[in-house]
Amino acid sequence: MNMIYKMCILISTIIIGDQATKAIVQQKFYLGETVPVIEGLFHFTYVRNPGAAFGMFGYSHDFIRIPLFFGVPVIACLWLIYLIWTTRNTHKIQCLAYSLIFAGAVGNLIDRFSMNYVVDFLDFFYKTHHFPAFNIADSSITIAAFLLIYETFFAAKKTDDSVTRTV
């Protein structure tokens, strides 16, 4: 099976999983409800995020919100499709990372276009330190960021090693 088919399956699985978990949270929880999964560390908490990461710009004027939360992500998704296509045969980790970002962006865009907010529910904290709630789409984007960071440093090291050997 070629890389594009694999990435399409991965993207579809993430989007479906993201939307299914969000639907379950919306059906089974009331807004703000929190259910302990691991007491003192991890809860399911139903949150509506009208903003970007960590709620930034969530209550900004529509002049800012509409282009920032609807226009820019759509353009980014088109760019990601191009990046997935161009890296599919030469840079597999980058292709995987771009696919994960695309899947996460589409998962959150579906929420934005249908409800004007994103459903978050994965809630981690420790004592007074609280990480903002997030979802599967956000997790996909975060994993992709780590893959791109890894690829950048791994590729740099590999290039440095090959240069050292040839000198």
C-alpha positions as CSV (number, residue, x, y, z in Angstrom):
1,M,0.0,0.0,0.0
2,N,1.5,3.3,-1.0
3,M,2.1,6.2,1.4
4,I,-0.9,8.4,0.3
5,Y,-3.3,5.5,1.0
6,K,-1.8,5.0,4.4
7,M,-2.0,8.7,5.3
8,C,-5.6,8.8,4.1
9,I,-6.5,6.0,6.4
10,L,-4.7,7.6,9.3
11,I,-6.3,11.0,8.6
12,S,-9.8,9.5,8.3
13,T,-9.3,7.5,11.5
14,I,-8.2,10.5,13.5
15,I,-11.0,12.7,12.2
16,I,-13.7,10.0,12.9
17,G,-12.2,9.3,16.3
18,D,-12.1,12.9,17.2
19,Q,-15.6,13.6,16.1
20,A,-17.0,10.5,17.8
21,T,-15.4,11.3,21.1
22,K,-16.6,14.9,21.0
23,A,-20.1,13.7,20.2
24,I,-20.1,11.3,23.1
25,V,-18.9,14.0,25.4
26,Q,-21.7,16.3,24.2
27,Q,-24.3,13.6,24.6
28,K,-23.2,12.2,28.0
29,F,-21.9,15.3,29.8
30,Y,-23.4,18.7,30.6
31,L,-21.2,21.7,29.9
32,G,-18.6,22.1,32.6
33,E,-19.2,18.6,34.1
34,T,-16.0,16.9,35.2
35,V,-15.6,13.2,35.8
36,P,-12.4,11.9,37.5
37,V,-10.6,9.2,35.5
38,I,-7.4,9.4,37.6
39,E,-8.1,11.3,40.8
40,G,-5.9,14.3,41.2
41,L,-4.4,14.0,37.7
42,F,-6.8,13.4,34.8
43,H,-10.5,14.1,34.3
44,F,-13.0,14.2,31.5
45,T,-14.3,17.8,31.5
46,Y,-16.7,19.1,28.9
47,V,-15.4,22.5,27.8
48,R,-16.4,24.7,24.8
49,N,-13.4,26.6,23.4
50,P,-14.4,29.5,21.2
51,G,-10.7,30.5,20.8
52,A,-7.4,29.2,19.5
53,A,-5.0,27.1,21.6
54,F,-5.7,27.6,25.3
55,G,-8.7,29.8,24.4
56,M,-6.7,32.7,23.0
57,F,-8.8,35.3,21.1
58,G,-11.9,33.3,21.9
59,Y,-14.0,36.4,22.7
60,S,-12.4,38.7,20.2
61,H,-14.4,40.7,17.7
62,D,-15.6,38.8,14.6
63,F,-13.3,41.0,12.6
64,I,-10.5,39.0,14.1
65,R,-12.2,35.7,14.9
66,I,-13.6,34.9,11.4
67,P,-10.3,35.2,9.4
68,L,-8.2,33.7,12.2
69,F,-10.4,30.7,13.0
70,F,-12.0,30.0,9.6
71,G,-9.9,31.5,6.8
72,V,-6.4,30.8,8.0
73,P,-7.0,27.1,8.9
74,V,-8.7,26.4,5.5
75,I,-5.7,27.9,3.7
76,A,-3.3,26.0,6.0
77,C,-5.2,22.7,5.2
78,L,-4.7,23.3,1.5
79,W,-1.0,24.0,2.1
80,L,-0.8,20.8,4.2
81,I,-2.3,18.7,1.4
82,Y,0.4,20.0,-0.9
83,L,3.1,19.2,1.7
84,I,1.7,15.7,2.2
85,W,1.8,15.1,-1.5
86,T,5.3,16.5,-2.0
87,T,6.9,14.6,0.9
88,R,5.1,11.3,0.5
89,N,8.0,9.5,-1.2
90,T,11.1,11.3,0.2
91,H,10.4,12.4,3.8
92,K,8.1,9.9,5.5
93,I,8.3,11.4,9.0
94,Q,7.4,14.8,7.6
95,C,4.6,13.3,5.6
96,L,3.3,11.6,8.7
97,A,3.6,14.9,10.7
98,Y,1.8,16.9,8.0
99,S,-1.0,14.3,7.9
100,L,-1.4,14.5,11.7
101,I,-1.6,18.3,11.6
102,F,-4.1,18.1,8.7
103,A,-6.3,15.6,10.5
104,G,-6.3,17.7,13.7
105,A,-7.0,20.9,11.9
106,V,-9.9,19.3,10.0
107,G,-11.3,17.8,13.3
108,N,-11.3,21.2,14.9
109,L,-12.6,23.0,11.8
110,I,-15.6,20.7,11.7
111,D,-16.5,21.9,15.2
112,R,-15.9,25.6,14.3
113,F,-18.0,25.4,11.1
114,S,-20.8,23.5,12.8
115,M,-20.9,25.0,16.3
116,N,-18.6,28.1,16.2
117,Y,-16.5,26.5,19.1
118,V,-14.3,23.5,19.6
119,V,-15.3,20.7,22.1
120,D,-12.4,19.9,24.5
121,F,-12.6,17.3,27.2
122,L,-9.2,15.8,28.1
123,D,-8.3,17.6,31.3
124,F,-4.9,17.1,33.0
125,F,-3.7,18.8,36.2
126,Y,-1.5,18.4,39.2
127,K,-2.3,20.2,42.4
128,T,-2.6,23.9,41.4
129,H,-1.0,23.4,38.0
130,H,-3.7,23.0,35.4
131,F,-3.2,22.3,31.7
132,P,-6.0,23.6,29.5
133,A,-8.5,20.9,28.3
134,F,-7.9,19.6,24.8
135,N,-9.2,16.9,22.4
136,I,-7.9,14.2,20.1
137,A,-7.4,16.7,17.2
138,D,-5.2,18.8,19.5
139,S,-3.3,15.7,20.5
140,S,-2.7,14.8,16.8
141,I,-1.3,18.3,16.1
142,T,0.9,18.0,19.2
143,I,2.3,14.6,18.2
144,A,3.1,16.1,14.8
145,A,5.0,19.0,16.3
146,F,7.2,16.6,18.3
147,L,7.8,14.5,15.1
148,L,8.8,17.6,13.2
149,I,11.1,18.7,16.0
150,Y,12.6,15.2,16.1
151,E,13.0,15.1,12.4
152,T,14.7,18.5,12.4
153,F,17.3,17.5,15.0
154,F,17.7,13.9,13.7
155,A,18.2,15.2,10.1
156,A,20.7,17.9,11.3
157,K,22.7,15.2,13.3
158,K,22.6,12.9,10.3
159,T,23.9,15.7,8.0
160,D,26.6,16.7,10.6
161,D,27.7,13.0,10.8
162,S,28.0,12.6,7.1
163,V,29.9,15.8,6.7
164,T,32.3,14.8,9.5
165,R,32.9,11.4,7.8
166,T,33.7,12.9,4.4
167,V,36.2,15.5,5.8
